[in-house]
Every structure is written in C-alpha cells, then in structure tokens.
C-alpha cells in the first residue's frame, strides 16, 4: 500500500476509488495523423501494384489472342499452300501420265522403222528413226522422273521390297548406261565384288538409282575421264556401292542443293547438263525409304564420290553408323 494525499481539484477520491482525469485530445490527434500516414504509405503502393497486375494480365491475354489469331492465319495459309502443292503434284502426275501414252507410241514406231531400215540398208530414214527414238526415250525418262518426284511428294512412291543382292541391280544398271559412257568417251571400270550379304530392296528402284548416279557421272566427267564402281561392306552391317568419277566436282553448297528437286548445280563442261534435275533427289529419297543413306563427297576440278549404303539383311545394322574413308579405288 502506498499512502497518498489529494492536493489537486482534478483528482477526486470517493468511496475508495481514485479517478484521474486528463485531456488526451492531443494524443488522439497524433494517433489519427499517424494512422492516415500509414494508410497512405501502404495503400497507395498496394493500389499501384494492383493496377500493374491488372495491366499485366490484360497484356498477356491480348498477346495470347494475337498469337492465336496469327496461328489461325498461318494454319489457314499452310492449308492453302498444302492444297496448292497437292493440286500441283496431282496435275503434274496427270499430265505426265497423259504424255507417256503418245511417247510410248512414238518410241515404239520409231524403233520399228529403224529395224526395217537396218534390214534393208543403212539410210537417212534409219538415222532419223534413231534420232526420234533417242529423243522420245529421253523425254520419257524425264516424265518418269517427274512422276516419281510427284509420288514422293505425295507419299505414294510404290516399292516392292524383297531380299536381293545389291550388286545385281548395279550391274544391270551398268549394262544399260554403257552406251552413254562410250558416247561420252569416259572409261567405266567395274571392280570385282566380294560375296556380299543380301539387302531388303526393290530391284527396279535400285536399278533406277544406279542409272541416275552413273548417268550423272558420265554427264559431268569430261572426255578421257574415268568412273570407278566398287562394292564393299562396312562395319556395323552396311553394304555399300561406291561410284567415283574424275569430273567437275561440287562445292559443299552445291552438294546440298543437288539433293533438292529441280536443281542443276554441276557445271563446268562445254556440254550443258540436261534433264529436270531430279535424278539425285529421287535416288536420295529411294535409298532413305529403303532404310539406307546416300553419301556424297566432292571437290571441284577433282571429282565426286557417291556411296549408296543399305543395311545387310542377314545382319542387324549398328545403331551408330561409322563413316570410314569411302571404299573406292584411287
């Protein structure tokens, strides 16, 4: 207990209770001012942050709407482009089929005329007939290439895969293009092949591949040049046929372009390259569809090496493809 005595009129003691009366209005005013400052310092940043979040969400939504709109426009254009490409491919296929019928008749009748003239004696008529035959046959090859390229673009290239020896297809193609090498004065050397395992392939399509590659080698090798054909196996279960020429060669950029359709990239000879520029493209697509690959190495003014690789049927090919120096005789 603390004794005290009342000495002020502002202090009133009654019934044992002490009342202390004081003016706290100044303290309340200070508290109100502090509360207002706190509300401003916290509320304004929160309001700004809220507005920023609303703006960000709105911007993201608008960006998504613009992205979706552009995606729809691109999808529409892509669909139109695909439809146009398909219509173009179908048109080329139709026209090519229509052209093949009269061409076959021209080739057939010119061959009959040539045979009749040869039975009589060598004459100008026979020469004309052979010219018609050669020109018609050349045009037929180009039309066939366009048909094949169209089928590849449409994903409709037909193949009849069966176990076979790749060297059989290569040698049949060699026999068909031998006249081209003789006319071009280019030496074609076929090296003896070892006993190679079979591959799963289409005999007709592989003959077409080798005819295209050999024809290119003859076309782009100057008179007096050489072309070597070599058969070999590679580690990992791969069978390869290499074709090496001493022609004009290509740069790295030209090699990439040569794989594209309708490209004539090789030059340098006085006789210009003919054809639609589809032979190498078709060969590349056919080999890829058979599970193989077409490897091209070339140097300008030195020559070109092309190797056809296919997996051996009797051996599971390795997942990692090794690429040693191309097995082509120097």
Backbone torsions as a table, in degrees:
resi	resn	phi	psi	omega
1	UNK	NA	135.0	178.5
2	UNK	-113.0	119.8	178.7
3	UNK	-72.3	143.9	176.3
4	UNK	-147.8	163.7	177.3
5	UNK	-133.8	146.1	-178.3
6	UNK	-88.6	121.1	-178.8
7	UNK	-125.0	3.7	-177.5
8	UNK	-128.0	147.1	179.0
9	UNK	-72.5	-22.3	-179.9
10	UNK	-76.1	-11.2	177.5
11	UNK	-106.3	124.8	-177.4
12	UNK	-122.9	128.7	178.9
13	UNK	-115.4	123.4	179.7
14	UNK	-145.8	134.4	177.0
15	UNK	54.2	35.2	176.2
16	UNK	78.5	10.2	-179.6
17	UNK	-115.8	132.8	179.8
18	UNK	-98.1	124.4	175.7
19	UNK	-109.4	129.1	177.6
20	UNK	-113.4	116.8	-178.0
21	UNK	-105.1	129.8	-179.8
22	UNK	-148.6	154.7	179.0
23	UNK	-90.1	110.7	-177.8
24	UNK	-109.4	16.9	-178.9
25	UNK	-61.3	-37.4	178.1
26	UNK	-64.4	-38.7	179.1
27	UNK	-66.2	-39.7	179.0
28	UNK	-65.6	-39.0	178.0
29	UNK	-62.7	-39.4	178.2
30	UNK	-65.1	-41.5	179.3
31	UNK	-63.9	-43.0	178.8
32	UNK	-61.7	-44.6	179.8
33	UNK	-63.0	-41.0	179.0
34	UNK	-65.2	-38.1	179.4
35	UNK	-65.1	-41.9	180.0
36	UNK	-64.6	-41.9	178.2
37	UNK	-62.3	-38.9	179.5
38	UNK	-66.1	-41.4	178.2
39	UNK	-62.0	-41.2	-179.6
40	UNK	-68.8	-46.0	-175.6
41	UNK	-67.1	-27.6	179.9
42	UNK	-98.6	-40.9	-175.3
43	UNK	-67.6	-42.8	-178.1
44	UNK	-62.9	-48.8	176.3
45	UNK	-60.1	-37.6	178.1
46	UNK	-64.3	-40.1	178.2
47	UNK	-64.3	-42.5	178.3
48	UNK	-63.4	-43.5	179.0
49	UNK	-61.6	-40.2	178.1
50	UNK	-62.6	-45.4	179.0
51	UNK	-62.8	-38.8	177.9
52	UNK	-64.0	-41.9	178.7
53	UNK	-63.6	-42.1	177.3
54	UNK	-60.8	-42.3	-179.7
55	UNK	-64.8	-42.4	-179.2
56	UNK	-63.9	-45.7	-180.0
57	UNK	-62.0	-41.8	178.8
58	UNK	-64.0	-41.7	179.4
59	UNK	-64.2	-42.5	179.0
60	UNK	-62.6	-42.1	-179.5
61	UNK	-63.9	-43.1	178.7
62	UNK	-65.1	-39.8	178.5
63	UNK	-62.9	-40.7	177.8
64	UNK	-64.0	-40.5	179.4
65	UNK	-63.8	-42.9	178.5
66	UNK	-66.0	-39.8	179.0
67	UNK	-63.5	-44.1	178.4
68	UNK	-62.8	-39.1	179.3
69	UNK	-65.3	-43.8	177.9
70	UNK	-64.6	-39.1	179.0
71	UNK	-62.5	-40.6	178.5
72	UNK	-65.8	-40.2	178.0
73	UNK	-64.0	-43.8	178.8
74	UNK	-64.4	-40.6	178.7
75	UNK	-63.2	-39.2	178.4
76	UNK	-65.2	-45.0	179.0
77	UNK	-64.7	-39.6	179.4
78	UNK	-63.9	-40.9	178.1
79	UNK	-63.7	-40.8	177.6
80	UNK	-64.5	-40.9	179.1
81	UNK	-65.2	-43.9	178.0
82	UNK	-61.4	-41.6	179.1
83	UNK	-64.5	-40.9	179.3
84	UNK	-65.5	-42.9	178.9
85	UNK	-63.8	-40.8	179.1
86	UNK	-65.3	-41.2	178.3
87	UNK	-64.0	-40.1	178.3
88	UNK	-62.9	-46.0	-179.5
89	UNK	-62.9	-42.7	179.1
90	UNK	-65.0	-37.2	177.8
91	UNK	-64.8	-46.1	178.4
92	UNK	-60.7	-40.4	179.4
93	UNK	-63.6	-45.1	-179.5
94	UNK	-63.1	-47.8	-178.8
95	UNK	-65.2	-37.8	179.6
96	UNK	-64.1	-41.6	177.2
97	UNK	-63.5	-40.3	-180.0
98	UNK	-65.4	-34.4	-179.0
99	UNK	-77.2	-28.1	-177.0
100	UNK	-65.7	-34.6	-177.1
101	UNK	-61.9	-54.4	178.1
102	UNK	-65.8	-31.6	179.3
103	UNK	-65.5	-40.7	177.3
104	UNK	-61.1	-37.6	177.6
105	UNK	-66.9	-43.3	178.7
106	UNK	-60.1	-45.9	-178.8
107	UNK	-65.1	-44.4	-178.4
108	UNK	-63.0	-47.0	-178.6
109	UNK	-70.0	-35.4	177.3
110	UNK	-65.4	-34.6	177.1
111	UNK	-67.3	-39.0	176.9
112	UNK	-64.6	-43.5	178.8
113	UNK	-60.6	-44.2	-178.9
114	UNK	-62.8	-41.7	179.3
115	UNK	-65.2	-40.7	177.7
116	UNK	-63.8	-41.4	179.8
117	UNK	-67.6	-35.3	178.8
118	UNK	-68.2	-33.4	177.6
119	UNK	-65.7	-35.3	179.8
120	UNK	-79.1	-66.7	179.1
121	UNK	-178.8	163.8	178.2
122	UNK	-65.9	127.3	-177.6
123	UNK	-146.1	173.1	178.3
124	UNK	-65.8	-33.4	179.1
125	UNK	-60.1	-39.7	177.7
126	UNK	-65.3	-39.4	177.5
127	UNK	-63.4	-44.1	178.1
128	UNK	-61.8	-41.6	-179.5
129	UNK	-63.8	-41.3	178.6
130	UNK	-66.0	-36.7	177.1
131	UNK	-64.1	-43.3	177.3
132	UNK	-61.8	-43.0	-178.9
133	UNK	-62.6	-48.3	-178.3
134	UNK	-62.6	-43.9	-179.3
135	UNK	-66.2	-43.3	178.7
136	UNK	-64.1	-40.4	179.9
137	UNK	-66.3	-38.9	178.1
138	UNK	-63.0	-45.1	179.5
139	UNK	-64.7	-37.1	179.0
140	UNK	-64.0	-38.3	178.0
141	UNK	-63.5	-40.4	179.7
142	UNK	-65.9	-41.6	179.0
143	UNK	-65.0	-40.3	177.5
144	UNK	-62.0	-38.6	177.7
145	UNK	-63.7	-42.4	178.6
146	UNK	-63.3	-41.5	177.4
147	UNK	-61.4	-43.3	179.7
148	UNK	-64.8	-42.6	179.9
149	UNK	-64.2	-39.2	177.3
150	UNK	-62.5	-44.0	179.0
151	UNK	-63.0	-37.7	178.7
152	UNK	-65.0	-44.7	-179.6
153	UNK	-64.2	-34.4	179.7
154	UNK	-86.2	-2.1	-177.9
155	UNK	69.5	29.8	-175.6
156	UNK	-121.0	21.5	179.0
157	UNK	-70.3	118.2	-176.1
158	UNK	-85.7	139.0	176.7
159	UNK	-139.1	143.8	175.9
160	UNK	-115.8	88.9	-175.4
161	UNK	-78.0	137.1	178.9
162	UNK	-157.6	155.3	176.1
163	UNK	-59.7	134.6	-176.4
164	UNK	-160.3	166.9	174.8
165	UNK	-100.2	123.9	-174.8
166	UNK	-64.6	-30.1	-178.9
167	UNK	-68.1	-26.5	177.0
168	UNK	-64.2	-44.9	178.7
169	UNK	-64.1	-41.3	-178.9
170	UNK	-64.9	-43.2	-177.6
171	UNK	-68.9	-35.8	176.3
172	UNK	-65.8	-38.8	176.9
173	UNK	-65.4	-38.1	179.4
174	UNK	-61.6	-42.2	-179.6
175	UNK	-63.9	-29.5	-178.3
176	UNK	-78.8	-29.1	-176.3
177	UNK	-101.7	3.0	-177.7
178	UNK	-58.3	-39.0	179.1
179	UNK	-61.0	-35.7	178.7
180	UNK	-62.6	-42.0	178.3
181	UNK	-66.8	-40.6	179.7
182	UNK	-62.7	-42.8	179.6
183	UNK	-68.3	-32.1	-179.6
184	UNK	-85.4	-4.0	-178.7
185	UNK	59.6	39.9	178.3
186	UNK	-113.8	131.6	-178.6
187	UNK	-81.0	124.9	177.5
188	UNK	-108.2	119.0	-179.3
189	UNK	-116.6	123.4	178.7
190	UNK	-107.2	115.9	-177.4
191	UNK	-82.6	144.5	-179.8
192	UNK	-59.1	138.3	-176.2
193	UNK	-101.8	145.2	172.8
194	UNK	-73.4	176.2	176.7
195	UNK	-71.7	108.9	-175.9
196	UNK	-99.5	143.7	173.6
197	UNK	-63.3	161.0	179.0
198	UNK	-76.5	161.7	174.1
199	UNK	-125.1	164.1	173.4
200	UNK	-96.6	108.6	-175.8
201	UNK	-153.6	176.1	177.2
202	UNK	-103.8	114.5	-175.2
203	UNK	-57.2	-47.3	-178.5
204	UNK	-63.9	-42.5	-179.5
205	UNK	-67.6	-38.5	178.3
206	UNK	-67.4	-37.7	174.2
207	UNK	-59.4	-41.9	178.3
208	UNK	-61.2	-42.6	178.8
209	UNK	-59.6	-50.0	-176.8
210	UNK	-69.0	-34.2	175.4
211	UNK	-62.1	-44.0	179.1
212	UNK	-62.7	-46.1	-178.0
213	UNK	-66.6	-42.4	179.7
214	UNK	-68.8	-38.3	177.8
215	UNK	-62.9	-41.1	176.6
216	UNK	-62.7	-42.4	179.9
217	UNK	-61.1	-41.9	179.0
218	UNK	-68.4	-39.3	-175.6
219	UNK	-68.2	-35.9	-173.4
220	UNK	-105.7	16.3	173.4
221	UNK	-111.0	125.9	-178.2
222	UNK	-66.1	159.5	178.0
223	UNK	-55.2	136.2	-176.6
224	UNK	91.8	-6.6	179.8
225	UNK	-79.7	179.8	-175.8
226	UNK	-133.0	148.4	174.2
227	UNK	-131.6	127.6	179.5
228	UNK	-112.6	139.0	175.7
229	UNK	-119.0	124.8	-175.3
230	UNK	-129.5	139.5	176.0
231	UNK	-109.5	139.5	-177.9
232	UNK	-161.3	169.1	172.4
233	UNK	-113.8	156.7	178.2
234	UNK	-129.0	153.7	178.7
235	UNK	-55.7	143.2	179.3
236	UNK	98.3	3.3	176.5
237	UNK	85.1	39.1	179.6
238	UNK	-115.6	137.1	177.1
239	UNK	-106.2	134.8	-176.0
240	UNK	-134.0	149.9	171.8
241	UNK	-124.1	120.0	-178.4
242	UNK	-105.4	138.5	177.8
243	UNK	-125.1	116.6	-178.6
244	UNK	-120.1	131.6	178.1
245	UNK	-124.1	167.0	176.4
246	UNK	-109.1	40.8	-175.4
247	UNK	-85.8	-156.7	-172.3
248	UNK	-74.3	-22.7	178.3
249	UNK	75.8	175.5	-178.5
250	UNK	-141.7	156.5	170.8
251	UNK	-83.9	171.3	178.5
252	UNK	-60.9	-40.9	179.2
253	UNK	-64.5	-39.9	179.1
254	UNK	-67.1	-32.3	176.6
255	UNK	-63.2	-44.3	179.4
256	UNK	-64.4	-40.9	179.1
257	UNK	-67.4	-33.0	-177.1
258	UNK	-65.0	-22.8	178.4
259	UNK	-79.2	-11.5	-179.7
260	UNK	-89.7	150.5	-179.9
261	UNK	-70.6	152.8	175.2
262	UNK	59.5	38.6	177.8
263	UNK	-118.4	129.3	173.2
264	UNK	-112.7	94.4	-172.0
265	UNK	-100.5	-24.5	-176.7
266	UNK	-86.0	135.6	176.0
267	UNK	-152.6	-176.9	179.0
268	UNK	118.9	-11.0	177.9
269	UNK	-102.3	156.6	179.7
270	UNK	-67.0	-31.9	177.3
271	UNK	-90.4	119.1	-174.8
272	UNK	-68.3	151.3	176.8
273	UNK	-71.1	137.7	177.6
274	UNK	-110.0	-179.0	179.3
275	UNK	96.2	175.1	-176.2
276	UNK	-91.4	0.1	-179.6
277	UNK	74.3	33.7	-176.6
278	UNK	-112.2	-14.3	-172.1
279	UNK	-56.8	-50.7	-177.6
280	UNK	-69.5	-37.6	178.6
281	UNK	-62.0	-47.3	-179.6
282	UNK	-64.2	-43.0	178.5
283	UNK	-59.0	-44.2	179.8
284	UNK	-60.9	-46.1	-178.7
285	UNK	-65.5	-40.3	-179.3
286	UNK	-63.9	-45.6	-178.4
287	UNK	-65.2	-40.5	178.1
288	UNK	-62.6	-40.8	-179.8
289	UNK	-66.0	-24.1	177.1
290	UNK	-88.1	4.0	177.9
291	UNK	88.3	13.1	-179.8
292	UNK	-111.2	-157.8	178.8
293	UNK	-152.9	155.4	178.7
294	UNK	-114.4	114.2	-177.0
295	UNK	-104.3	130.3	-177.8
296	UNK	-123.0	128.3	171.4
297	UNK	-131.0	135.4	-174.4
298	UNK	-154.9	150.9	172.6
299	UNK	-133.7	135.5	179.5
300	UNK	-63.6	139.8	179.6
301	UNK	65.2	8.4	177.9
302	UNK	-117.1	-50.0	178.9
303	UNK	145.3	-177.5	-175.4
304	UNK	-132.0	139.5	173.6
305	UNK	-116.3	125.3	175.8
306	UNK	-124.5	128.0	-179.0
307	UNK	-121.4	126.7	173.9
308	UNK	-95.1	120.9	179.2
309	UNK	-114.8	130.7	175.3
310	UNK	-133.1	146.4	179.0
311	UNK	-71.2	138.9	178.2
312	UNK	-68.5	138.9	-178.5
313	UNK	-72.0	-34.6	-174.6
314	UNK	-88.6	4.0	-178.6
315	UNK	-146.4	133.4	-180.0
316	UNK	-72.1	121.2	-178.3
317	UNK	-68.6	147.9	179.0
318	UNK	-68.7	147.1	178.7
319	UNK	-68.0	-30.7	178.2
320	UNK	-96.2	117.8	-177.6
321	UNK	-86.6	121.6	175.6
322	UNK	-86.4	147.6	-179.5
323	UNK	-130.6	78.5	174.6
324	UNK	-73.4	177.2	176.4
325	UNK	-54.8	135.4	-175.3
326	UNK	-56.0	131.9	-175.3
327	UNK	-79.2	71.0	-179.6
328	UNK	-128.3	131.3	-177.6
329	UNK	-62.5	136.9	177.3
330	UNK	-82.6	NA	NA
